Amino acid sequence: MKAIVIRSKLDLVETELPTPEPQAGQVRLRMAYGGICGSDLHYYHDGANGSYVVREPLVPGHELSGTVDLDPSGDLVPGTPVTIHPATFGTPEPGIEDRPHLWPNGAYLGSASTWPHTQGGLSEFVVVGKHMVRHLPATLPLRRAALAEPLAVGLHALQIAGGVKGRRVLVSGSGAIGLLTASAALSAGATEVVTTDVLPGPLQRARDLGVHGTLQVGTDEIPSGYFDVVLECTAVPAAISAAIDAARRAGIVVLVGIPADEPRGVNLAPVVSRELQVRGTLRFNDEIDHAIELLNANPGLEDVITHEYPADRAVEAFATATDSNASGKVLLSLWR
């Protein structure tokens, strides 16, 4: 089968790999679309995502849609449209039994966090556990369904925030995750949703999605102490400080972006003086099911996708995804 492989820093190629055979409890899927995520960009540009270094050829990709190709049990009919929950949950741990996405020793498609690496889905076929497969409504196009995973990240952030219905919400960063998080907040009944970014392109895309307001960092002033909930999607220290300052007294700040694992300066004074709650969020648990419902009900969410490339132009697609002013979500169409 054909696959896109990252061999090391700035070394991405299309290659031939053996077509995987599903075992008991597994299903083989034919991939249709794959979104390029920030972690994929790090593996390509840096040869690593944080402390996870590419030590063997890695097929990236965890934002996926496709169709069933082969189910040895015969339960799933070939051609059935699906998306994938990319996580394999690890070892249950006392106190977090209801949050399997936090269990240690888990894995995620397209990740170098495990050895051997957990290969992703930017390939012609992928084999996954049947429990990872999510059926799609007949009315949900495969192209839009590739947004289910990143939308689930935003929905999980809302859950960590305790909900946003009737609340004033600031989304810090208007990249693909920020846009989908803002859209999720609108759908969840937030009274006001405002997004920020340093670049005009992402802010225009946010306005096109229907947010109530946008603020360009460095030009517009972010109101201090105004928002009930702040969802910080950039992981940039200066943006985290600004996000904390934007939260009202007793407000909630959720860190959605993944910061580097190193000491960095952030102003925490408002956390104490306003008795703020700062909460972390990691990927998602089962919110991908809600994401599928929202994507089916809201065709406009597909506007988050700004570019689509065939798989044989993957290097060009990765370059476009790096330009956050020009691109939102960039998809690869995978050898259909």
Disulfide bonds with the S-S distance in Angstrom:
none
